[in-house]
Amino acid sequence: MRVTKREHACMILDEDGRQLVIDPGNQTGPVSAPDLIAIVITHEHADHWDAGRLRELLAANPGTPIYAPAGVAAAASEFKVTVVEAGERVTAGPFRLRFFGGTHAEIHRSIPLVDNLGVLVNERFYYPGDSYATPDVKVEVLAAPAGAPWLKIGEVMDFVTAVAPRATFAVHDAPLSPMGLGMAHARIEAAAAEHGGTHHRLENGDSLPIGEH
């Protein structure tokens, strides 16, 4: 299995030539997935799903299932969304999905919380969406959020040390300047190293193998 980082919070996982796309939002350019098996959307905020991106993916791959929490189904009502909840398991082609959490991290007490699900893929790759929901297994690769209104880098470091993955890379990085992203990389790298993990400074289009760490 391999994960390719796209802009901001979007990722493409590839297993045996088939793809799983996660969070193709409005900060992400066109996504190429010629043998798309499924789409996962962690929550309803526009930087994690975009109608135009979904239309493009579904036009090229008609009938592809979309898995997401109830808030996404309400927000993306023009699309057929299969609602999933924390604790649920789904198999889509070569991808075994498990969902964790249930609620977006708090931005401010005045802003309503929305549904959010972290997703564990094949018991090896984990992405929490906009949360610090921790999976119940030791994962190989963690996609760690790096910059957001809800995020404090010290909390990200605690999250990384709690998950203790073998490898990390940064996502949710569109809000950051080059200087800010460099600082986030350094902090995530330090947290990953506490348990012998390696941080990878992936840029848009870079890929990381899962199964070789």
Summary of the structure (lengths in Angstrom):
residues: 213
radius of gyration: 15.7
end to end distance: 11.9
largest distance: 45.3
contacts: 755
relative contact order: 0.15
helix: 20%
strand: 30%
